[in-house]
Amino acid sequence: MPPPNASFASAATAGDFAIGGDLPVHRLGFGAMRITGHGIWGEPRDTEGARRLLRRAVGLGVNFIDTADSYGPEVSERLIGEALHPYAEGLVIATKGGLTRQGPDQWRPVGRPEYLTQCVEMSLRRLRVDRIDLWQLHRIDRQVPAEKSLEAIRRLREAGKIRHFGLSEVGVEEIEMVRKILPVVSVQNEYNLANRKSEAVLDYCTKEKIAFIPWFPVAAGDLARPGGPLDAAAKRHGATVAQLSLAWLLHRSPVMLPIPGTSSVKHLEENIGAAALKLDDAEWQAIEKSAAKQKKED
């Protein structure tokens, strides 16, 4: 098999999924966390380069971009608005709220209704839109009754400021609890070939046709080391470990929407090249078996 040609790859090759049944996106998106400064704090080293990166993502067929008000904070959303507004038809910008920042790599959930309302209002302003197509609760705040947080979000939906609602870092029981109050169209949990702790959540989302958005989608650690199981398989297919990791996610479930992030155009193009990487079921099973064996040995 020839290597995926990143120069000519398009995110459209990954196929489509309709978020909430009525919001179609290509299944390989872009995560805009790393267009900020070190520790996801402050401005990027190259602000204009970050804008070029966003425009290049859209040029490669990406029509699903995921961000959050806490990335920077505020920086990622602002740059998206500056670089891409007015938005191309069909481009979906998803964002999140509910985490506060105290410094580089520091995050604390706040789910007070008035704060979540402010999060949405400010995201609307920075993204330059009247309605957020997909707004996700970044974390459930254990210090605030969930019903109070969700009531604020329900009011924002009724006011037309949020089209669809999703959750992040939750288990199946939490999803079911929230669905009794609000429709949930997406779940964003950490998940990759090496970290399968959200397997039950993914299976639930697949069954219920809820979009599953894996953050940290590229496998790392011993599984991806030079000479390791992923590295060897990637070399056989003329691909990179990152491409193989992303292609596996796309293969794993039809509701999977990987959003690999980067601050490099080269890495962006490489990631999108994963959409063209195809392995048969037997090859994927062999890779999963190698991954399971490696995890058992670790």
Buried (B, 14 or more C-beta within 10 A) or exposed (E): EEBBEBEEBBBBBBEEBEBBEEBEBBBBBBBBBBBBBEEBBEBBEEBEBBBBBBEBBBEBBBBBBBBBBBBBBBBBBBBBBBBBEEBEEEBBBBBBBBBBBEEEEEBEBBBBBEBBBBBBEBBBEBBBBEBBBBBBBBBBBEEBEBEEBBBBBBBBBEEEBBBBBBBBBBBBEBBEBBEEBBBBBBBBBEBBBBBBEBEEBBEBBBEBBBBBBBBBBBBBEBBBEEEBBBBEBBBEBEBBBBBBBBBBBBBBBEBBBBBBBBBEBEBBBBBBBBBBBEBEEEBBEBBBEBBEEBBEEE
